[in-house]
Each structure stands twice: as structure tokens, then as C-alpha cells.
Amino acid sequence: MAAAKTLDISDSLLASLLSDENFSPTRPTTIEETGLGEEFIEQSICKYLAVFGTNKGRSIADHLCLPFNIVEPLLGTLRTSQIVVHAGSAPSTITITV
């Protein structure tokens, strides 16, 4: 009976995946760093609001997995275009208009 060979994974991608080290990417600070376009993020905001209705800007940013400082100016653009409006007394609560 032949002896079984074991795979040496010390210098491979599998070794790095199985290690105890955690990888977390750097948080983007600009739209360009996200690799997404402004229109795509705006469309995602509108889709989120169409499905879930009224919500806070920070909740929208959390759902999209983007920092609020990236989402906030786009919410301002959508407000200027009268696509979204403030709902309620809190200025951060936003709803989509139909």
C-alpha cells in the first residue's frame, strides 16, 4: 500500500485563508474609491427606498455597506432633483416620492 502524500499549503492562498489573521479592506472615503458610479449608488438608494419606504440616511448607507459621508451628498442631489424628500421632523429621515 502506497503512503498517502500530504499537501504542503504553507505558501499558498489556502494557507492565508485558513490562518487566524483577519482581512478587512480599507474603508473608502470617496465615490471613486468605491469603484461604483454616482448613478449606480443613486439607483441603489432609490431601490432601497422603494422596497423599504421611509428610512434614515445612515440606515440607507449601512444597508448599502457604504460610509454615510459618501451617501450623504448623493441624498442631497436626489433631494434637489425632488426624487426623495424629508419625511417627518428629523432631517435625516428620507422617503422616495412617486
N, C-alpha and C positions, 0 to 999 in steps of 0.2 A: 504494500500500500504506500503510495507516494505521500510525502509530507505536504501539508497544506501551506501555501505561501500566504503571508500576511502583507497587506498593502501598507507601504510606508507613506503616511499622509502628512509628514512633518512640515513640508514646504509647499503645501497645496492650498487651494481655495477652500477645500473641505476642512482643512485644519483650522483655518481662520474662522470659518463658520461655526465650528464646534468648540472653539475656545470660549473662555469665560468673559472675554472682553466684549463690551457693548459698543456698537457703532451708532452714532446719531449724526445725521448731516447738519451742517451749519444752517441756521435759520436765515431765510432770505430777508433782505432789507429793502429791496426794490422789486418792481414788477419784472424787470429784466433778469434778475437773479432767479426768479421762479421758473423761467423758461416758458411761461404762459403769456399769451397776449391779453391786452386790456379787454378786448371784446369777449374773449373766452371767459374771463373772470366775471364780467358784467352779465353774460348769459347765464353763468352758473348761479349768480346771485338771484337773478330773476326766476330761474327754475326752482331754486330753493324756496323762494317766497311764494311761488305759485303752488307748490306742494304743501308747504307747512304754514303759509299765511304769515301773519304778523309775528315779528321776532326782533330781537335786539341786534344791533350791528356786530357786537362781539360774539354773539351766538352764531351769527352767519359766518363770521371769519373762522370760528372754531370748527364749524361743520365743514367748511371748505379747506380746512387744515392750512390756513394762511394767517400770517400775523395781521392784527387789526390795522396797523399803520399802512398796510398795503390795500386793504379793503376799504378803509375809510374814504380816501379821495374818490374811489370809484362809486361809492354810495352817494357822494356829493354830486358827481357827474350825472348819476341816474336821477337824483332829486332835481337838478337843474333842467334835465330833459323831461321832467314830470312823469317819469316811468314809475318811480317809487315816491311815497310821501311819508311824512311822520305820522305815526298813529299814537294817540294818547298824549299825555302831558310830557313824557320823557323824550328828549330829542333823539335819543339813540334807538327808540322803538320805531321800526320801519315796516311798512306794508307795501305791497305792489298794487298799482292801480290797473284796472281793466278797462 
